[in-house]
């Protein structure tokens, strides 16, 4: 994902556009992904990871709904 400037994610969305991303959830993301990256993650990286995971889940759910309702 390419950021056009600091504090912005793809599609020019500001990092703060994820209002449901609480401090507690950010810590959970860090807890899971920092060992994989073997370093501390920046806030922007946490937002980017969360945004990517959200997009993957949305795509998966849309695919499953299409399968369920288009096959009837």
SEBA-415349 format. One record per residue: residue number from 1; x negated, y, z negated of N, C-alpha, C, O in turn. Coordinates in pm, 1 decimal. Layout:
<rs>
+------+----------+----------+----------+----------+----------+----------+----------+----------+----------+----------+----------+----------+
! segu !     n_px !     n_py !     n_pz !    ca_px !    ca_py !    ca_pz !     c_px !     c_py !     c_pz !     o_px !     o_py !     o_pz !
+------+----------+----------+----------+----------+----------+----------+----------+----------+----------+----------+----------+----------+
!  NUM !        X !        Y !        Z !        X !        Y !        Z !        X !        Y !        Z !        X !        Y !        Z !
...
+------+----------+----------+----------+----------+----------+----------+----------+----------+----------+----------+----------+----------+
</rs>
This chain:
<rs>
+------+----------+----------+----------+----------+----------+----------+----------+----------+----------+----------+----------+----------+
! segu !     n_px !     n_py !     n_pz !    ca_px !    ca_py !    ca_pz !     c_px !     c_py !     c_pz !     o_px !     o_py !     o_pz !
+------+----------+----------+----------+----------+----------+----------+----------+----------+----------+----------+----------+----------+
!    1 !    -84.2 !   -116.3 !      0.0 !      0.0 !      0.0 !      0.0 !    -89.4 !    123.4 !      0.0 !   -187.6 !    128.6 !    -74.0 !
!    2 !    -57.7 !    218.8 !     78.8 !   -138.9 !    338.9 !     90.1 !    -67.7 !    454.8 !     21.3 !     49.2 !    482.2 !     48.4 !
!    3 !   -138.2 !    521.0 !    -66.0 !    -83.1 !    637.0 !   -133.1 !   -130.8 !    761.8 !    -62.7 !   -248.9 !    774.3 !    -30.4 !
!    4 !    -40.8 !    853.2 !    -39.1 !    -79.2 !    977.4 !     27.1 !   -147.5 !   1073.4 !    -69.6 !   -224.3 !   1159.8 !    -27.4 !
!    5 !   -120.7 !   1059.0 !   -196.2 !   -188.7 !   1140.3 !   -297.2 !   -173.7 !   1070.3 !   -430.8 !    -95.1 !    976.7 !   -445.4 !
!    6 !   -249.8 !   1116.7 !   -526.8 !   -239.7 !   1058.3 !   -659.9 !    -97.0 !   1073.0 !   -711.3 !    -31.1 !   1173.9 !   -686.5 !
!    7 !    -50.6 !    972.5 !   -782.5 !     84.2 !    969.0 !   -839.6 !    193.1 !    948.5 !   -735.1 !    310.2 !    972.9 !   -764.3 !
!    8 !    159.1 !    905.3 !   -616.4 !    261.9 !    874.1 !   -517.7 !    236.6 !    735.5 !   -460.5 !    122.8 !    696.7 !   -434.0 !
!    9 !    344.8 !    662.6 !   -442.3 !    338.6 !    530.7 !   -383.3 !    378.7 !    541.4 !   -238.0 !    396.8 !    651.6 !   -186.1 !
!   10 !    393.0 !    427.0 !   -171.3 !    431.8 !    429.6 !    -30.0 !    564.4 !    501.5 !    -11.3 !    640.0 !    520.0 !   -106.7 !
!   11 !    591.8 !    540.9 !    109.7 !    713.7 !    613.6 !    145.0 !    726.2 !    745.8 !     69.6 !    836.2 !    798.9 !     54.4 !
!   12 !    615.2 !    797.7 !     23.5 !    612.7 !    926.0 !    -48.9 !    702.0 !    927.8 !   -172.6 !    752.2 !   1033.2 !   -211.6 !
!   13 !    721.9 !    811.4 !   -234.3 !    799.4 !    805.3 !   -358.6 !    705.6 !    837.3 !   -474.4 !    598.6 !    777.1 !   -484.2 !
!   14 !    742.3 !    929.8 !   -561.7 !    656.7 !    954.7 !   -677.6 !    658.8 !    834.2 !   -770.6 !    758.2 !    762.0 !   -777.8 !
!   15 !    549.3 !    813.3 !   -841.1 !    540.1 !    699.3 !   -932.6 !    652.4 !    701.3 !  -1035.5 !    693.3 !    595.9 !  -1084.2 !
!   16 !    702.5 !    818.9 !  -1069.1 !    807.5 !    830.3 !  -1170.9 !    945.4 !    789.2 !  -1119.2 !   1043.1 !    796.5 !  -1193.7 !
!   17 !    955.4 !    746.0 !   -992.4 !   1086.6 !    707.4 !   -941.7 !   1133.4 !    573.6 !   -996.9 !   1243.3 !    528.9 !   -964.3 !
!   18 !   1052.6 !    509.2 !  -1079.5 !   1092.3 !    383.2 !  -1143.5 !   1132.8 !    413.1 !  -1287.6 !   1058.6 !    380.7 !  -1380.3 !
!   19 !   1248.7 !    473.9 !  -1307.5 !   1285.4 !    516.2 !  -1443.3 !   1304.8 !    400.2 !  -1540.6 !   1295.9 !    419.6 !  -1661.9 !
!   20 !   1330.8 !    281.0 !  -1489.9 !   1351.3 !    165.0 !  -1575.6 !   1219.3 !    103.6 !  -1621.3 !   1219.5 !     12.9 !  -1704.5 !
!   21 !   1107.1 !    151.3 !  -1568.5 !    976.9 !     96.0 !  -1605.6 !    932.8 !    156.9 !  -1738.7 !    869.3 !    262.3 !  -1743.7 !
!   22 !    968.1 !     87.9 !  -1844.1 !    939.2 !    136.2 !  -1979.5 !    792.3 !    111.8 !  -2014.6 !    722.6 !     37.4 !  -1945.6 !
!   23 !    747.2 !    173.9 !  -2120.6 !    610.7 !    151.5 !  -2168.7 !    589.9 !      4.8 !  -2203.8 !    483.3 !    -51.2 !  -2178.3 !
!   24 !    691.2 !    -56.5 !  -2261.7 !    682.5 !   -197.9 !  -2297.6 !    664.2 !   -285.4 !  -2172.8 !    582.3 !   -377.3 !  -2172.4 !
!   25 !    739.5 !   -256.6 !  -2068.9 !    727.7 !   -333.9 !  -1945.0 !    592.6 !   -309.4 !  -1877.4 !    533.4 !   -401.9 !  -1821.8 !
!   26 !    543.8 !   -185.4 !  -1882.0 !    410.5 !   -156.0 !  -1827.0 !    304.2 !   -238.0 !  -1899.5 !    211.2 !   -288.9 !  -1837.0 !
!   27 !    318.2 !   -250.8 !  -2031.2 !    222.1 !   -331.1 !  -2107.2 !    228.4 !   -478.4 !  -2067.5 !    125.7 !   -546.1 !  -2061.8 !
!   28 !    349.0 !   -527.9 !  -2040.3 !    362.8 !   -667.3 !  -1995.1 !    295.8 !   -687.4 !  -1858.7 !    230.9 !   -789.3 !  -1835.1 !
!   29 !    312.2 !   -590.4 !  -1770.3 !    247.3 !   -598.8 !  -1638.4 !     96.2 !   -599.9 !  -1657.4 !     25.8 !   -680.3 !  -1596.3 !
!   30 !     47.3 !   -511.1 !  -1741.5 !    -96.8 !   -506.9 !  -1768.3 !   -145.8 !   -638.9 !  -1827.9 !   -249.7 !   -691.4 !  -1787.9 !
!   31 !    -70.1 !   -691.4 !  -1923.5 !   -108.9 !   -815.3 !  -1990.4 !   -123.0 !   -930.4 !  -1891.1 !   -211.0 !  -1015.3 !  -1905.3 !
!   32 !    -36.7 !   -932.4 !  -1792.0 !    -38.8 !  -1040.3 !  -1693.9 !   -143.6 !  -1018.4 !  -1584.8 !   -212.0 !  -1112.9 !  -1545.3 !
!   33 !   -157.1 !   -895.5 !  -1535.8 !   -240.4 !   -871.0 !  -1417.2 !   -383.9 !   -828.9 !  -1447.7 !   -472.3 !   -854.3 !  -1365.9 !
!   34 !   -410.8 !   -765.8 !  -1561.9 !   -548.3 !   -725.4 !  -1589.7 !   -645.3 !   -843.6 !  -1595.0 !   -757.1 !   -831.3 !  -1545.1 !
!   35 !   -607.2 !   -957.3 !  -1653.4 !   -700.2 !  -1071.4 !  -1648.5 !   -727.3 !  -1119.5 !  -1504.7 !   -837.5 !  -1165.4 !  -1474.6 !
!   36 !   -628.8 !  -1109.2 !  -1418.0 !   -648.1 !  -1150.7 !  -1279.1 !   -741.9 !  -1055.8 !  -1204.8 !   -821.6 !  -1099.5 !  -1121.7 !
!   37 !   -732.6 !   -925.3 !  -1234.6 !   -819.4 !   -825.7 !  -1170.9 !   -953.1 !   -810.5 !  -1244.1 !  -1047.1 !   -750.8 !  -1191.7 !
!   38 !   -960.1 !   -865.3 !  -1366.2 !  -1080.3 !   -858.2 !  -1449.4 !  -1124.5 !   -714.8 !  -1478.3 !  -1243.7 !   -684.4 !  -1484.6 !
!   39 !  -1024.7 !   -627.4 !  -1495.7 !  -1052.0 !   -487.7 !  -1531.4 !   -922.1 !   -423.4 !  -1578.3 !   -813.6 !   -478.5 !  -1560.0 !
!   40 !   -935.0 !   -305.5 !  -1639.3 !   -815.4 !   -230.0 !  -1678.3 !   -751.0 !   -171.5 !  -1553.5 !   -820.1 !   -126.5 !  -1462.1 !
!   41 !   -618.8 !   -172.5 !  -1550.5 !   -544.3 !   -116.0 !  -1438.3 !   -506.1 !     27.8 !  -1468.4 !   -477.4 !     63.1 !  -1582.8 !
!   42 !   -506.0 !    109.8 !  -1365.2 !   -459.0 !    248.0 !  -1380.9 !   -306.7 !    247.8 !  -1385.0 !   -242.9 !    148.6 !  -1349.4 !
!   43 !   -250.0 !    357.3 !  -1427.8 !   -104.3 !    369.2 !  -1427.2 !    -50.1 !    356.0 !  -1285.4 !     52.7 !    291.7 !  -1263.9 !
!   44 !   -118.5 !    416.3 !  -1188.6 !    -73.7 !    405.2 !  -1049.2 !    -72.6 !    260.6 !  -1002.1 !     18.1 !    219.9 !   -929.6 !
!   45 !   -172.0 !    182.8 !  -1042.2 !   -176.5 !     42.1 !  -1002.6 !    -62.7 !    -37.1 !  -1066.5 !     -5.4 !   -126.2 !  -1003.7 !
!   46 !    -30.5 !     -4.6 !  -1190.4 !     82.0 !    -71.3 !  -1257.7 !    211.9 !    -38.7 !  -1184.2 !    293.9 !   -127.8 !  -1161.9 !
!   47 !    231.6 !     87.9 !  -1146.4 !    350.1 !    125.7 !  -1069.7 !    353.7 !     52.6 !   -936.2 !    458.9 !      4.5 !   -894.1 !
!   48 !    238.8 !     44.2 !   -869.8 !    232.5 !    -20.4 !   -739.3 !    265.4 !   -169.0 !   -750.2 !    341.2 !   -221.5 !   -668.7 !
!   49 !    209.7 !   -236.8 !   -849.2 !    238.3 !   -378.6 !   -870.4 !    386.5 !   -398.2 !   -898.0 !    449.6 !   -487.1 !   -840.8 !
!   50 !    441.7 !   -315.7 !   -985.3 !    583.1 !   -326.1 !  -1020.3 !    672.0 !   -300.0 !   -899.6 !    770.6 !   -370.5 !   -878.1 !
!   51 !    637.4 !   -199.6 !   -821.6 !    713.9 !   -166.7 !   -701.8 !    709.1 !   -283.5 !   -602.4 !    811.5 !   -320.4 !   -544.9 !
!   52 !    591.4 !   -340.6 !   -582.6 !    578.2 !   -453.5 !   -490.4 !    658.2 !   -574.3 !   -537.5 !    725.2 !   -639.7 !   -457.5 !
!   53 !    651.5 !   -604.1 !   -666.5 !    728.5 !   -717.2 !   -719.3 !    878.3 !   -695.3 !   -703.1 !    952.8 !   -787.9 !   -671.1 !
!   54 !    921.5 !   -571.6 !   -725.7 !   1062.9 !   -538.9 !   -709.1 !   1106.7 !   -559.1 !   -564.3 !   1213.6 !   -614.3 !   -538.3 !
!   55 !   1023.9 !   -514.1 !   -470.4 !   1057.7 !   -529.8 !   -328.5 !   1062.3 !   -676.2 !   -288.0 !   1148.6 !   -715.6 !   -209.7 !
!   56 !    971.1 !   -757.5 !   -339.9 !    972.1 !   -901.0 !   -309.6 !   1098.9 !   -965.5 !   -364.1 !   1162.1 !  -1046.3 !   -296.0 !
!   57 !   1136.0 !   -929.8 !   -486.9 !   1257.5 !   -987.3 !   -545.9 !   1382.0 !   -943.9 !   -468.7 !   1472.6 !  -1024.8 !   -448.2 !
!   58 !   1388.2 !   -818.7 !   -425.9 !   1502.8 !   -771.3 !   -347.7 !   1513.0 !   -847.8 !   -216.8 !   1622.2 !   -888.0 !   -176.7 !
!   59 !   1399.8 !   -868.3 !   -149.6 !   1400.1 !   -940.8 !    -22.6 !   1443.8 !  -1085.8 !    -43.6 !   1520.4 !  -1139.9 !     36.2 !
!   60 !   1395.5 !  -1148.2 !   -150.3 !   1433.2 !  -1286.2 !   -179.9 !   1583.4 !  -1297.3 !   -208.0 !   1650.8 !  -1386.3 !   -156.1 !
!   61 !   1634.4 !  -1206.6 !   -290.1 !   1776.9 !  -1211.5 !   -323.0 !   1863.7 !  -1185.2 !   -200.1 !   1967.2 !  -1249.6 !   -183.2 !
!   62 !   1823.4 !  -1091.8 !   -114.6 !   1898.2 !  -1066.4 !      8.6 !   1899.0 !  -1189.4 !     97.7 !   2001.8 !  -1223.0 !    156.5 !
!   63 !   1784.2 !  -1257.3 !    108.1 !   1775.6 !  -1378.7 !    188.4 !   1869.7 !  -1486.9 !    133.1 !   1941.4 !  -1552.4 !    208.7 !
!   64 !   1868.2 !  -1504.3 !      2.6 !   1954.2 !  -1606.3 !    -59.2 !   2102.2 !  -1572.7 !    -40.0 !   2183.1 !  -1662.0 !    -15.1 !
!   65 !   2137.7 !  -1445.7 !    -51.4 !   2277.8 !  -1406.6 !    -30.7 !   2319.8 !  -1429.1 !    114.3 !   2431.0 !  -1474.8 !    140.8 !
!   66 !   2230.3 !  -1396.9 !    208.1 !   2260.8 !  -1422.2 !    350.6 !   2282.3 !  -1570.4 !    374.6 !   2376.8 !  -1609.6 !    443.1 !
!   67 !   2194.9 !  -1652.8 !    318.6 !   2208.8 !  -1797.6 !    333.9 !   2342.9 !  -1844.7 !    278.4 !   2410.9 !  -1927.2 !    339.4 !
!   68 !   2379.5 !  -1792.4 !    164.6 !   2501.4 !  -1836.4 !     97.8 !   2626.0 !  -1796.7 !    175.8 !   2717.8 !  -1877.3 !    191.1 !
!   69 !   2630.0 !  -1671.9 !    225.8 !   2752.9 !  -1622.4 !    286.8 !   2757.7 !  -1634.7 !    438.5 !   2866.5 !  -1630.0 !    495.9 !
!   70 !   2644.4 !  -1650.2 !    505.3 !   2648.1 !  -1663.7 !    650.4 !   2667.1 !  -1808.4 !    693.6 !   2697.5 !  -1833.8 !    810.2 !
!   71 !   2650.2 !  -1901.6 !    604.6 !   2665.1 !  -2042.4 !    638.8 !   2805.9 !  -2095.4 !    611.7 !   2829.4 !  -2215.8 !    621.8 !
!   72 !   2897.7 !  -2008.6 !    578.2 !   3034.8 !  -2053.0 !    547.6 !   3122.9 !  -2037.0 !    667.1 !   3241.6 !  -2069.0 !    661.0 !
+------+----------+----------+----------+----------+----------+----------+----------+----------+----------+----------+----------+----------+
</rs>
